[in-house]
Amino acid sequence: MSDAGTDMGTDSRKIFGMKAKVPVATENHSENTHPSSTSNGLPGDILRNYTKKVGNYLIGRKLGEGSFAKVWEGLHTTTGEKVAVKVIDKRKIRKDSYVSKNMRREGQIQQMIRHPYITQLLDILETENSYYLVMELCPGGNLMNQINAKKRLDEREAQKYVRQLVMAVEQLHKKGVVHRDLKIENLLLDEQDNIKLIDFGLCNCAGILGYSDPFSTQCGSPGYAAPELISRKKYGLKVDVWSIGVTMYIMLTGTLPFTVEPFSLNGLHQRMVDRDMNPLPPSISSAAVNLLNRLFEPDPDMRPNIHQVMTDSWLQLGNPHTGVPYLNRIHIEEINHTVLLHMTEKMGYKRSEVLSAVLTNKACHMLTVYFLLNNKMKRLSKKYREKQYNMEKEKKSELFQTQWRKHIEKITIPPKQTPVYLAVSKGL
């Protein structure tokens, strides 16, 4: 995170567009049926879109829904920025002992990870009936919607998304984390049309979190699952590599690579083991086909690991953003001191506590405020620079037109004369 926005030359209160407010010592996690009409001076027309308040967040429209959780659009009342709020219903998960036992694992694992292609966990709240995970909002929507609209993606476009997914998974595997639910539906797009990997509910991590025998549970979507996972064998990190192959295939074709009619797990497993992949369009390059064949290796011992996948020629390792190691934690020199100064001097936070939360990636309200203000500052700085650029462009255009008019005015057109050759002919 660079110190974005410092070239704006304005007061931080104007940049952030918010009133200074000293934080309350204890978070209010109670679930209110209606948000306060005086939520940090937010306009009433905005508040009408939100029907519930939890802690420092207003809850609005529903973005998605799963078996045990729903994802809602939220509004952070302190900064006025939008977030995504995943609400896990504790009453529902009590019926499933495995999910109930591992409910907090998702938040624990996401705090271990920081990557530009993985959604950032900002805050964790809990009430008697609900468990809340507050995350950054991805305004670009779901990648699946884009594939449905286009039928399938252009190979160059798919190449970009697969490359980003591989880089995200590489960061997970470096920490010993297996996702186990990689699929198109779990890939969102940000404002820059880059992917954000979401939904870590089925993630697991051996050793670090102290779970014994973690990689034997049969879970995830059958169409994306590796053959060793479907056959209930012990498995490792390479199940994610297989799922990357399925995701890549769907991007290129709009369909699943292995299907059986009528559906049966045994029949699906047999097609995977036999390498009986559905035919690919003839327009797909040989390099892409070669990578898919590598990813769909049924023997996990022969299947490449995520680091070997990154070296594949189709992913264009020569790309400056591919293969570059990404630090899992923010370095002290990357701190945005304008935001830090605003939080300490205008909002009443302690400098040491803000730095501790940001540098350790601890999901809490302080991390939320820092992350949202930093992003807001980058966004406003970008708009400011674009505005300055457009103004300079207009000035140059006006100057050019003015100079051209002056040049035209100076040009004198000589009087019409009889051509020399005609004058000579006439004289003869």
WOJOBEL-V62112 format. One record per run of one state. SS is the DSSP state (h for helix, s for strand, l for the rest). FROM is the first residue (numbers start at 0). TO is the last residue. Records with the same first field share a line. If there is no record, write none. Layout:
BEGIN
SS=FROM-TO ; FROM-TO
END
This chain:
BEGIN
l=0-4 ; 8-10 ; 16-29 ; 32-42 ; 47-50 ; 54-55 ; 65-67 ; 76-80 ; 93-95 ; 101-103 ; 112-116 ; 118-119 ; 126-128 ; 136-139 ; 150-153 ; 174-175 ; 178-182 ; 189-193 ; 197-202 ; 206-209 ; 211-225 ; 230-236 ; 253-263 ; 273-284 ; 295-304 ; 310-311 ; 315-330 ; 334-335 ; 346-349 ; 360-363 ; 410-418 ; 427-427
h=5-7 ; 11-15 ; 43-46 ; 89-92 ; 96-100 ; 104-111 ; 142-149 ; 154-173 ; 183-185 ; 226-229 ; 237-252 ; 264-272 ; 285-294 ; 305-309 ; 312-314 ; 331-333 ; 336-345 ; 350-359 ; 364-409 ; 419-426
s=30-31 ; 51-53 ; 56-64 ; 68-75 ; 81-88 ; 117-117 ; 120-125 ; 129-135 ; 140-141 ; 176-177 ; 186-188 ; 194-196 ; 203-205 ; 210-210
END
